[in-house]
Amino acid sequence: MDEDFFNRLKERLKEDTTWPAIYMFKFIVPSDNRKIARVEQLFNAEEASVSLRESRNGKYTSVTAKELMISPERVIDRYKEAAEIEGLIAL
């Protein structure tokens, strides 16, 4: 994910959503407990709903999180934090 991607996403979020809003993040990570825990730590345990689903062969885990976000900039910040996790794919 490069800066161009983030700029396009920010513009789309500004056009399509009224803020604050519940935003759904979807990630795929290798099924490594440390990596899964790092993704879960991105979200406030008290305010976010996080669900995990392991792939059929067990190599990957999908993480879906819904959280109240106050602005497109906060969404972008969260994606940038997630991008630091090795092997993570943001959907």
C-alpha positions, 0 to 999 in steps of 0.5 A: 500500500503506497501513499497514492492508495491511501489518498484515493481511499481517503477521498472515497471515504469522504465522498461515501460516508458520513463521519463518525461511522462504523467502519469494517476492516478486513485482513488476511494474515498467516495463521501465526498467533503473534501476527493475529494478536498484533492485528487484534491489538490494533483495535480497542477491545471495548469498542470494536467487534473482532472476529477470526476465521481460519482458512480451510487448510489452516495456513491463513486467518481472516480478521474482520473488525468493526469499530466506530471511526471518527474520520477517514484519516483515522481509518487511514492511520489504522491501515498504515499500522496494519501494513507494518505486520509482515504477511498481512493483506488488507481487503 
